[in-house]
């Protein structure tokens, strides 16, 4: 029996990361759509995730692939039982707990797969195709089709393209800001390959994907997403070549001079002309909402109010921000403040540590031009992280489960591209050493049996 287990381990060891990735991909949709499935489905999915963790421990000697942000991710997971304990509405909170579990499962599944097999080119191609498909889905499925936020658009794009897609989990259609933020996170990948890849065919293909996604992003009129992509593009250029830092500094200094010269009223007029007449009112509303969110963090600093229950808590304790009909606002339109509201300061600390850790390691990989991933993909993942961080200042797209899983999948890519080539070789050498040891043990057992 012992020999049989060793042989099974010997055979399955090279495929451990692939098995864990496939298992995560199979379980994640169940957790995201558990409300539409039988009650036992989510339990089976959680048991499946626990099984693949145990499988990794048995076959590879560690439950999941090691990343530079294991501790903050563990800290984030530890906040989940606490939020289930304090929440006033477990039904609402459970959906957000499942989305975090699903996101972390994809994070480790993607990181482990790429660290073991190095399928970075395939990953970049998949993202480029995915963003084109998502752009088409967003174009045909977004709601708010009569709203014009950007006055300089020559026409309302949604007046030309009718809403043809109504997802079963949200028949009203996709929120344009959330859809725009999701596209913005993926857009740095085709942008990086358009700008930095040396193969003309790859650059042309990436350019078409970037133009398609960029046009739909413009149609969503998500101003926060557009600013985030612009910021990411600057960071990507500076990361690739420090000389771009001179231009970036000149733009910042020029902007400051313009603000001083025009004064507050002149700046506001320009903002209203470019970003829409309602932009100032929107900014005022967000500032007031952030102040109320900070009040919630102060009231519940250690545990938060409970994951996803702001819509229930606001009408009772913070009635200043309620919608028509007495409903509260779902989130406070700030990623970082939202984590503090939902999970308290421990959750906010875990999220910040995860994001800053991935940003730092990816920036080092870009600057050192090291790691197993192609340089354009490394720069692209850096851009995706910047989009997530900047867009999070004015919105919280990961409040919604589908965008959350895409963000954590990109986090998994970031955890893989940061890995230096030497560390990869060490990891492979250890694996080969373990396999050799197992083979010798099996050989010794066979000889002793005879």
C-alpha positions, 0 to 999 in steps of 0.5 A, a space after each residue: 500500500 505504501 509503495 502504491 501511494 509513493 508511485 501515485 505521488 511520483 506520477 502525479 507530482 509534475 501535474 500538481 499545479 495543473 490539477 489545482 488550477 483545473 480544480 479551482 476553475 471548476 469550483 469558482 463558478 459554483 461559488 459565484 452563482 451559488 444562489 442559482 444552484 442547489 443548497 449543497 453545491 457551494 458546500 461541494 465546491 468548498 470541499 473541492 477547494 479543500 481537497 486540492 489544497 490537501 492534494 498539493 500538500 501530499 504531492 508537492 510538499 506544500 498546499 499551494 504555490 509560494 508567493 510574496 503575499 502569502 501572509 496578507 492573503 492569509 490575513 484576509 482569509 482570517 477576517 472572513 469568519 469574523 465578518 460572518 460572526 458580526 454581520 447583521 445579514 448573513 445572506 448578503 455577507 455569504 456572497 462576498 465571503 464566497 467571492 473572496 474564497 473564489 478569488 484566492 483560489 484563482 490567485 493560487 491556481 494561476 500563480 502555481 500553474 505559471 510558476 511550474 509550466 511558464 505558459 506566459 505567452 499563452 496567458 497573454 494571448 488568452 487575455 487579449 482574446 478575453 478583452 475583445 469578447 468582454 468588450 463586445 459583451 459590455 457593448 451589448 449588455 450595459 445599462 444606463 444607455 440614455 446617460 451622457 457623461 462626456 459632452 464631447 462625444 459626437 453621439 450617444 453610442 448606445 443609441 446606435 447599439 441596442 441592448 441585446 444581452 441581459 445576464 441572468 444574474 442581472 437582467 437590468 444589464 451591466 453597470 457601465 462603471 464596473 464594466 469600464 473598470 473591468 476592461 481597464 484592468 485588462 487593457 494594459 496587456 494588449 497595450 504593452 504588446 502593442 508598444 513593446 513587442 518586437 514581432 510585427 504580427 503580435 503588435 498588430 494583433 495586440 493593437 486591434 485588441 487594444 483599439 476594440 477594448 479602448 473604444 468600448 471603454 470610451 463608450 462606458 464613459 467611466 471617467 475613473 477607468 479612463 484616468 486609471 488607464 492613462 496613469 498606468 500607461 505613464 507608469 508602464 512607459 517609465 518602467 520600460 525606460 526611465 527617460 519617460 520620467 522627464 516627460 511625466 515630471 514636465 506634465 505634472 509641473 505644467 499641470 500645477 502651473 496651469 492650476 495656479 494660473 487659472 485658479 479654482 474656478 477656471 479649473 472647474 470650468 475645464 473639468 466640467 467641459 471635458 468630464 461633463 457638467 455633472 462631474 463636480 456634483 459627482 465629486 462632491 457626492 463621493 467626498 460626502 460618501 467617503 466621509 460617511 464611510 470613514 465614520 463607519 470605520 471609526 465606529 467599527 475599526 476591528 471588525 467592520 460592519 460586515 461584508 456587503 451590508 452597507 445597503 442594510 446598515 446605512 438606513 439605520 445608522 447613517 441615514 444621510 446616504 439613503 436612496 429613494 425607497 429607504 435603501 442604502 448605497 451598496 458601497 462607498 465608491 472607494 476600494 480602500 475605504 470599502 475594505 475598512 467599512 466591510 472588514 475593519 482595519 485588519 481587512 484594509 491592512 491585508 488588502 493594502 499589503 497584498 496590493 503593495 507587495 505585488 506592485 513592489 515585486 512586479 516593479 522590481 521584475 520590470 526594472 531588473 528585466 528578470 523573471 520567466 515572463 516576457 518583458 511586455 507581459 511583465 510591464 502589462 501586469 504592472 499596468 494592470 495593478 496600477 489600474 486597479 490601485 488608481 481606479 480604486 480611489 473613486 470606485 470599488 469594482 471588486 465589490 462585485 464578484 465577477 470583477 473581483 475574480 478577474 482582479 485576483 486572476 491578474 494578481 496571480 499573474 503578478 505573483 508569477 511574473 515577479 519570480 526571478 529565473 534563478 528562483 524558478 530553477 531552484 524550484 525545479 531543482 528541488 522538484 527533480 531532487 524530490 522525484 529522484 529521491 522517491 525513485 531511489 526509495 521505490 527502487 530500494 523497496 523493490 530490491 528489499 521485496 525480492 
